[in-house]
Amino acid sequence: MPSTPIAELRNVWKIYRIGSVEYPALRGVNLSIDRDGFISIIGPSESGKPTMLHLIGALDKPSKGEIYVDGIEISRLGDR
């Protein structure tokens, strides 16, 4: 029986804006982390690794897309 993902990202984007300039840190990321799984996040410098971890940890909100942790959509939660 497949396990329920502990974390799931669906078409997640994070775009930082400075004035009228947009800097996309993540572009359409899809990821599913199984409850019984183990992952390693690797990639080149400036590829969005810390940004993705901040989003999964609910320290930041995505510009668009959905993030679920333990079945709860955290991407729409308020600051409280």
MMTF fields as JSON, N, C-alpha, C and O atoms, coordinates in Angstrom:
{
  "mmtfVersion": "1.0.0",
  "mmtfProducer": "UNKNOWN",
  "numBonds": 319,
  "numAtoms": 320,
  "numGroups": 80,
  "numChains": 1,
  "numModels": 1,
  "chainsPerModel": [1],
  "groupsPerChain": [80],
  "chainIdList": ["A"],
  "bondAtomList": [4, 2, 8, 6, 12, 10, 16, 14, 20, 18, 24, 22, 28, 26, 32, 30, 36, 34, 40, 38, 44, 42, 48, 46, 52, 50, 56, 54, 60, 58, 64, 62, 68, 66, 72, 70, 76, 74, 80, 78, 84, 82, 88, 86, 92, 90, 96, 94, 100, 98, 104, 102, 108, 106, 112, 110, 116, 114, 120, 118, 124, 122, 128, 126, 132, 130, 136, 134, 140, 138, 144, 142, 148, 146, 152, 150, 156, 154, 160, 158, 164, 162, 168, 166, 172, 170, 176, 174, 180, 178, 184, 182, 188, 186, 192, 190, 196, 194, 200, 198, 204, 202, 208, 206, 212, 210, 216, 214, 220, 218, 224, 222, 228, 226, 232, 230, 236, 234, 240, 238, 244, 242, 248, 246, 252, 250, 256, 254, 260, 258, 264, 262, 268, 266, 272, 270, 276, 274, 280, 278, 284, 282, 288, 286, 292, 290, 296, 294, 300, 298, 304, 302, 308, 306, 312, 310, 316, 314],
  "bondOrderList": [1, 1, 1, 1, 1, 1, 1, 1, 1, 1, 1, 1, 1, 1, 1, 1, 1, 1, 1, 1, 1, 1, 1, 1, 1, 1, 1, 1, 1, 1, 1, 1, 1, 1, 1, 1, 1, 1, 1, 1, 1, 1, 1, 1, 1, 1, 1, 1, 1, 1, 1, 1, 1, 1, 1, 1, 1, 1, 1, 1, 1, 1, 1, 1, 1, 1, 1, 1, 1, 1, 1, 1, 1, 1, 1, 1, 1, 1, 1],
  "groupList": [{"groupName": "MET", "atomNameList": ["N", "CA", "C", "O"], "elementList": ["N", "C", "C", "O"], "formalChargeList": [0, 0, 0, 0], "bondAtomList": [1, 0, 2, 1, 3, 2], "bondOrderList": [1, 1, 2], "singleLetterCode": "M", "chemCompType": "L-PEPTIDE LINKING"}, {"groupName": "PRO", "atomNameList": ["N", "CA", "C", "O"], "elementList": ["N", "C", "C", "O"], "formalChargeList": [0, 0, 0, 0], "bondAtomList": [1, 0, 2, 1, 3, 2], "bondOrderList": [1, 1, 2], "singleLetterCode": "P", "chemCompType": "L-PEPTIDE LINKING"}, {"groupName": "SER", "atomNameList": ["N", "CA", "C", "O"], "elementList": ["N", "C", "C", "O"], "formalChargeList": [0, 0, 0, 0], "bondAtomList": [1, 0, 2, 1, 3, 2], "bondOrderList": [1, 1, 2], "singleLetterCode": "S", "chemCompType": "L-PEPTIDE LINKING"}, {"groupName": "THR", "atomNameList": ["N", "CA", "C", "O"], "elementList": ["N", "C", "C", "O"], "formalChargeList": [0, 0, 0, 0], "bondAtomList": [1, 0, 2, 1, 3, 2], "bondOrderList": [1, 1, 2], "singleLetterCode": "T", "chemCompType": "L-PEPTIDE LINKING"}, {"groupName": "ILE", "atomNameList": ["N", "CA", "C", "O"], "elementList": ["N", "C", "C", "O"], "formalChargeList": [0, 0, 0, 0], "bondAtomList": [1, 0, 2, 1, 3, 2], "bondOrderList": [1, 1, 2], "singleLetterCode": "I", "chemCompType": "L-PEPTIDE LINKING"}, {"groupName": "ALA", "atomNameList": ["N", "CA", "C", "O"], "elementList": ["N", "C", "C", "O"], "formalChargeList": [0, 0, 0, 0], "bondAtomList": [1, 0, 2, 1, 3, 2], "bondOrderList": [1, 1, 2], "singleLetterCode": "A", "chemCompType": "L-PEPTIDE LINKING"}, {"groupName": "GLU", "atomNameList": ["N", "CA", "C", "O"], "elementList": ["N", "C", "C", "O"], "formalChargeList": [0, 0, 0, 0], "bondAtomList": [1, 0, 2, 1, 3, 2], "bondOrderList": [1, 1, 2], "singleLetterCode": "E", "chemCompType": "L-PEPTIDE LINKING"}, {"groupName": "LEU", "atomNameList": ["N", "CA", "C", "O"], "elementList": ["N", "C", "C", "O"], "formalChargeList": [0, 0, 0, 0], "bondAtomList": [1, 0, 2, 1, 3, 2], "bondOrderList": [1, 1, 2], "singleLetterCode": "L", "chemCompType": "L-PEPTIDE LINKING"}, {"groupName": "ARG", "atomNameList": ["N", "CA", "C", "O"], "elementList": ["N", "C", "C", "O"], "formalChargeList": [0, 0, 0, 0], "bondAtomList": [1, 0, 2, 1, 3, 2], "bondOrderList": [1, 1, 2], "singleLetterCode": "R", "chemCompType": "L-PEPTIDE LINKING"}, {"groupName": "ASN", "atomNameList": ["N", "CA", "C", "O"], "elementList": ["N", "C", "C", "O"], "formalChargeList": [0, 0, 0, 0], "bondAtomList": [1, 0, 2, 1, 3, 2], "bondOrderList": [1, 1, 2], "singleLetterCode": "N", "chemCompType": "L-PEPTIDE LINKING"}, {"groupName": "VAL", "atomNameList": ["N", "CA", "C", "O"], "elementList": ["N", "C", "C", "O"], "formalChargeList": [0, 0, 0, 0], "bondAtomList": [1, 0, 2, 1, 3, 2], "bondOrderList": [1, 1, 2], "singleLetterCode": "V", "chemCompType": "L-PEPTIDE LINKING"}, {"groupName": "TRP", "atomNameList": ["N", "CA", "C", "O"], "elementList": ["N", "C", "C", "O"], "formalChargeList": [0, 0, 0, 0], "bondAtomList": [1, 0, 2, 1, 3, 2], "bondOrderList": [1, 1, 2], "singleLetterCode": "W", "chemCompType": "L-PEPTIDE LINKING"}, {"groupName": "LYS", "atomNameList": ["N", "CA", "C", "O"], "elementList": ["N", "C", "C", "O"], "formalChargeList": [0, 0, 0, 0], "bondAtomList": [1, 0, 2, 1, 3, 2], "bondOrderList": [1, 1, 2], "singleLetterCode": "K", "chemCompType": "L-PEPTIDE LINKING"}, {"groupName": "TYR", "atomNameList": ["N", "CA", "C", "O"], "elementList": ["N", "C", "C", "O"], "formalChargeList": [0, 0, 0, 0], "bondAtomList": [1, 0, 2, 1, 3, 2], "bondOrderList": [1, 1, 2], "singleLetterCode": "Y", "chemCompType": "L-PEPTIDE LINKING"}, {"groupName": "GLY", "atomNameList": ["N", "CA", "C", "O"], "elementList": ["N", "C", "C", "O"], "formalChargeList": [0, 0, 0, 0], "bondAtomList": [1, 0, 2, 1, 3, 2], "bondOrderList": [1, 1, 2], "singleLetterCode": "G", "chemCompType": "PEPTIDE LINKING"}, {"groupName": "ASP", "atomNameList": ["N", "CA", "C", "O"], "elementList": ["N", "C", "C", "O"], "formalChargeList": [0, 0, 0, 0], "bondAtomList": [1, 0, 2, 1, 3, 2], "bondOrderList": [1, 1, 2], "singleLetterCode": "D", "chemCompType": "L-PEPTIDE LINKING"}, {"groupName": "PHE", "atomNameList": ["N", "CA", "C", "O"], "elementList": ["N", "C", "C", "O"], "formalChargeList": [0, 0, 0, 0], "bondAtomList": [1, 0, 2, 1, 3, 2], "bondOrderList": [1, 1, 2], "singleLetterCode": "F", "chemCompType": "L-PEPTIDE LINKING"}, {"groupName": "HIS", "atomNameList": ["N", "CA", "C", "O"], "elementList": ["N", "C", "C", "O"], "formalChargeList": [0, 0, 0, 0], "bondAtomList": [1, 0, 2, 1, 3, 2], "bondOrderList": [1, 1, 2], "singleLetterCode": "H", "chemCompType": "L-PEPTIDE LINKING"}],
  "groupTypeList": [0, 1, 2, 3, 1, 4, 5, 6, 7, 8, 9, 10, 11, 12, 4, 13, 8, 4, 14, 2, 10, 6, 13, 1, 5, 7, 8, 14, 10, 9, 7, 2, 4, 15, 8, 15, 14, 16, 4, 2, 4, 4, 14, 1, 2, 6, 2, 14, 12, 1, 3, 0, 7, 17, 7, 4, 14, 5, 7, 15, 12, 1, 2, 12, 14, 6, 4, 13, 10, 15, 14, 4, 6, 4, 2, 8, 7, 14, 15, 8],
  "groupIdList": [1, 2, 3, 4, 5, 6, 7, 8, 9, 10, 11, 12, 13, 14, 15, 16, 17, 18, 19, 20, 21, 22, 23, 24, 25, 26, 27, 28, 29, 30, 31, 32, 33, 34, 35, 36, 37, 38, 39, 40, 41, 42, 43, 44, 45, 46, 47, 48, 49, 50, 51, 52, 53, 54, 55, 56, 57, 58, 59, 60, 61, 62, 63, 64, 65, 66, 67, 68, 69, 70, 71, 72, 73, 74, 75, 76, 77, 78, 79, 80],
  "secStructList": [7, 7, 7, 7, 3, 3, 3, 3, 3, 3, 3, 3, 3, 3, 3, 3, 3, 3, 6, 6, 3, 3, 3, 3, 3, 3, 3, 3, 3, 3, 3, 3, 3, 3, 6, 6, 7, 7, 7, 7, 7, 7, 7, 7, 6, 6, 1, 1, 2, 2, 2, 2, 2, 2, 2, 2, 6, 6, 1, 1, 7, 7, 1, 3, 3, 3, 3, 3, 3, 6, 6, 3, 3, 7, 6, 6, 7, 7, 7, 7],
  "xCoordList": [0.851, 0.0, 0.892, 1.743, 0.708, 1.556, 1.283, 0.149, 2.347, 2.185, 1.715, 1.929, 1.082, 0.646, 1.86, 2.64, 2.039, 3.19, 3.154, 2.092, 4.304, 4.407, 4.482, 4.064, 5.016, 5.075, 4.887, 5.38, 4.16, 3.918, 3.873, 3.186, 4.599, 4.585, 3.962, 4.335, 3.018, 2.326, 2.469, 1.89, 3.244, 3.458, 3.805, 3.176, 4.803, 5.174, 6.156, 7.174, 5.817, 6.658, 6.965, 6.12, 8.173, 8.516, 9.241, 10.319, 8.631, 9.183, 9.419, 8.491, 10.668, 11.004, 10.948, 11.408, 10.384, 10.265, 11.049, 10.903, 11.877, 12.595, 12.272, 12.767, 11.43, 10.93, 10.094, 9.154, 10.416, 9.667, 10.347, 9.883, 11.444, 12.193, 11.779, 11.69, 11.526, 11.158, 12.313, 12.954, 12.572, 13.616, 12.979, 12.701, 12.744, 12.144, 13.173, 14.221, 12.863, 13.741, 13.323, 14.17, 12.024, 11.489, 10.48, 9.701, 10.5, 9.603, 8.889, 9.444, 7.671, 6.83, 7.333, 7.315, 7.778, 8.326, 7.204, 6.224, 7.365, 6.485, 7.348, 8.364, 6.938, 7.73, 6.808, 5.883, 7.061, 6.32, 7.328, 8.169, 7.245, 8.145, 7.328, 6.442, 7.628, 6.894, 7.194, 8.303, 6.199, 6.311, 7.445, 8.15, 7.619, 8.654, 9.936, 10.855, 9.999, 11.129, 12.221, 12.101, 13.267, 14.415, 14.873, 15.018, 15.105, 15.544, 16.765, 17.067, 17.443, 18.56, 18.3, 17.966, 18.448, 18.219, 19.585, 20.308, 19.922, 21.208, 20.973, 19.949, 21.918, 21.836, 22.86, 23.49, 23.036, 24.033, 23.642, 22.491, 24.612, 24.382, 23.293, 23.213, 22.464, 21.389, 20.279, 19.586, 20.099, 19.045, 17.76, 16.803, 17.713, 16.475, 16.322, 15.225, 17.39, 17.297, 16.812, 15.836, 17.437, 16.942, 15.529, 14.732, 15.225, 13.88, 12.845, 11.815, 13.103, 12.167, 12.011, 10.897, 13.106, 13.032, 12.27, 11.524, 12.451, 11.69, 10.195, 9.382, 9.835, 8.425, 7.834, 6.732, 8.559, 8.073, 7.947, 7.037, 8.847, 8.818, 7.859, 7.816, 7.094, 6.099, 6.73, 6.077, 7.994, 8.647, 8.378, 8.616, 7.881, 7.579, 6.385, 6.026, 5.781, 4.631, 5.018, 5.783, 4.495, 4.808, 4.087, 3.044, 4.654, 3.983, 2.765, 1.736, 2.885, 1.745, 2.053, 3.206, 0.999, 1.131, 0.61, 0.153, 0.689, 0.156, 1.219, 1.985, 1.249, 2.164, 1.346, 0.595, 1.511, 0.823, 1.857, 2.844, 1.631, 2.449, 1.5, 0.596, 1.721, 0.881, -0.601, -1.474, -0.868, -2.235, -2.886, -4.029, -2.198, -2.741, -2.108, -0.885, -2.941, -2.393, -1.854, -2.622, -0.551, 0.071, 0.322, 0.626, 0.2, 0.471, -0.571, -0.323, -1.704, -2.776, -2.974, -3.88, -2.157, -2.305, -1.988, -1.147, -2.663, -2.361, -1.09, -0.503, -0.683, 0.537, 0.426, 1.44, -0.765, -0.938, -0.756, -0.861],
  "yCoordList": [-1.187, 0.0, 1.245, 1.391, 2.146, 3.341, 4.267, 4.399, 4.899, 5.817, 7.187, 7.546, 7.936, 9.295, 10.214, 10.12, 11.102, 12.012, 12.878, 13.347, 13.08, 13.977, 15.425, 16.341, 15.626, 16.963, 16.833, 15.897, 17.796, 17.789, 19.217, 20.07, 19.471, 20.761, 20.554, 19.634, 21.409, 21.311, 22.622, 23.642, 22.578, 23.741, 24.994, 26.04, 24.877, 25.973, 26.928, 26.523, 28.186, 29.279, 30.219, 30.446, 30.757, 31.831, 32.885, 32.648, 34.048, 35.156, 36.317, 36.805, 36.756, 37.921, 39.143, 39.105, 40.223, 41.46, 42.563, 42.803, 43.223, 44.404, 45.513, 45.537, 46.431, 47.461, 46.809, 46.075, 47.061, 46.472, 45.22, 44.645, 44.803, 43.639, 42.395, 42.42, 41.3, 40.033, 39.052, 38.919, 38.358, 37.344, 36.014, 35.802, 35.115, 33.823, 32.916, 32.615, 32.489, 31.573, 30.126, 29.236, 29.893, 28.573, 28.725, 29.678, 27.783, 27.851, 26.523, 25.587, 26.44, 25.272, 23.975, 22.934, 24.024, 22.833, 21.887, 22.302, 20.614, 19.537, 18.541, 18.073, 18.218, 17.325, 16.623, 17.228, 15.349, 14.582, 13.846, 13.107, 14.046, 13.394, 12.391, 12.767, 11.112, 10.054, 10.057, 10.37, 9.707, 9.642, 8.713, 8.997, 7.61, 6.64, 6.862, 6.044, 7.962, 8.197, 9.045, 9.563, 9.164, 9.986, 10.66, 9.997, 11.969, 12.671, 13.516, 13.815, 13.883, 14.812, 15.872, 15.543, 17.117, 18.205, 18.745, 19.318, 18.553, 19.011, 19.803, 19.649, 20.637, 21.416, 22.518, 22.775, 23.17, 24.232, 25.446, 25.599, 26.284, 27.535, 28.342, 28.362, 28.999, 29.854, 29.071, 29.62, 27.795, 27.008, 26.933, 26.29, 27.577, 27.663, 26.669, 26.517, 25.995, 24.985, 25.59, 25.086, 26.635, 27.217, 27.793, 27.714, 28.363, 28.905, 27.798, 27.985, 26.65, 25.532, 25.047, 24.761, 24.953, 24.519, 25.521, 25.127, 26.814, 27.836, 27.703, 27.888, 27.388, 27.218, 25.977, 26.033, 24.863, 23.644, 23.837, 23.289, 24.608, 24.882, 25.994, 26.378, 26.517, 27.578, 28.876, 29.664, 29.098, 30.354, 31.444, 32.627, 31.026, 31.942, 31.375, 30.211, 32.183, 31.751, 31.737, 32.589, 30.774, 30.748, 31.872, 32.353, 32.277, 33.256, 32.621, 33.272, 31.349, 30.572, 29.103, 28.708, 28.299, 26.872, 26.482, 27.327, 25.197, 24.669, 23.843, 23.111, 23.978, 23.19, 22.525, 23.178, 21.205, 20.428, 19.793, 19.222, 19.892, 19.201, 18.407, 18.959, 17.115, 16.191, 16.352, 16.271, 16.581, 16.684, 18.043, 18.219, 19.015, 20.354, 21.301, 21.345, 22.063, 23.041, 24.236, 25.056, 24.332, 25.418, 26.654, 27.717, 26.536, 27.669, 28.777, 29.903, 28.486, 29.481, 29.912, 30.694, 29.425, 29.788, 31.252, 31.826, 31.854, 33.233, 33.295, 32.264, 34.487, 34.668, 34.1, 33.731, 34.02, 33.5, 32.016, 31.378],
  "zCoordList": [0.0, 0.0, 0.0, 0.878, -0.978, -1.031, 0.156, 0.616, 0.634, 1.758, 1.261, 0.103, 2.143, 1.839, 1.911, 2.858, 0.931, 0.986, 2.245, 2.655, 2.842, 3.991, 3.514, 4.222, 2.309, 1.71, 0.212, -0.416, -0.35, -1.786, -2.308, -1.745, -3.373, -4.048, -5.419, -6.147, -5.767, -7.051, -7.817, -7.442, -8.89, -9.749, -8.938, -9.097, -8.078, -7.168, -7.836, -8.398, -7.754, -8.246, -7.082, -6.216, -7.072, -6.144, -6.949, -7.493, -7.014, -7.779, -6.83, -6.185, -6.751, -5.942, -6.839, -7.98, -6.325, -7.097, -6.41, -5.211, -7.192, -6.714, -7.697, -8.824, -7.242, -8.144, -9.223, -8.917, -10.469, -11.581, -12.141, -13.125, -11.512, -11.996, -11.213, -9.986, -11.948, -11.327, -11.418, -12.461, -10.291, -10.223, -9.821, -8.641, -10.777, -10.425, -9.744, -10.314, -8.525, -7.793, -8.038, -8.104, -8.172, -8.493, -9.617, -9.641, -10.543, -11.706, -11.881, -12.455, -11.395, -11.644, -11.032, -11.688, -9.79, -9.134, -8.709, -8.091, -9.052, -8.602, -7.846, -8.359, -6.619, -5.778, -4.809, -4.266, -4.594, -3.602, -2.732, -3.242, -1.425, -0.48, 0.313, 1.08, 0.126, 0.813, 2.311, 2.743, 3.07, 4.528, 4.959, 5.928, 4.243, 4.591, 3.797, 3.854, 3.062, 2.17, 2.779, 3.889, 2.031, 2.394, 1.115, 0.088, 1.156, -0.042, 0.275, 1.43, -0.775, -0.704, -1.764, -2.902, -1.404, -2.357, -2.758, -1.943, -4.027, -4.536, -5.807, -6.472, -6.129, -7.352, -7.341, -6.315, -8.463, -8.545, -7.704, -7.295, -7.464, -6.748, -7.45, -8.678, -6.659, -7.183, -7.881, -8.737, -7.529, -8.181, -7.361, -7.791, -6.186, -5.424, -4.284, -3.747, -3.907, -2.832, -1.511, -0.954, -0.987, 0.27, 0.132, 1.066, -1.017, -1.244, -1.117, -0.468, -1.726, -1.65, -0.205, 0.233, 0.528, 1.928, 2.791, 3.688, 2.525, 3.259, 2.988, 3.893, 1.766, 1.419, 2.09, 2.635, 2.054, 2.698, 4.205, 4.828, 4.79, 6.23, 6.621, 7.789, 5.681, 5.914, 6.413, 7.098, 6.07, 6.424, 5.388, 5.634, 4.231, 3.137, 2.372, 2.552, 1.531, 0.735, -0.737, -1.188, -1.484, -2.921, -3.659, -3.217, -4.779, -5.641, -6.297, -6.473, -6.657, -7.131, -6.941, -6.768, -6.975, -6.75, -5.373, -4.604, -5.08, -3.819, -3.106, -3.732, -1.776, -0.953, 0.144, 0.869, 0.248, 1.276, 2.195, 1.729, 3.488, 4.482, 5.361, 5.988, 5.394, 6.162, 5.803, 6.667, 4.51, 4.015, 4.167, 3.744, 4.756, 4.969, 3.969, 3.836, 3.261, 2.312, 3.083, 3.588, 3.172, 3.934, 3.087, 3.628, 1.768, 0.889, 1.017, 0.586, 1.585, 1.744, 3.197, 3.486, 4.098, 5.502, 5.725, 5.033, 6.69, 7.062, 7.915, 8.244, 8.26, 9.051, 10.452, 11.044, 10.993, 12.346, 12.341, 13.389]
}
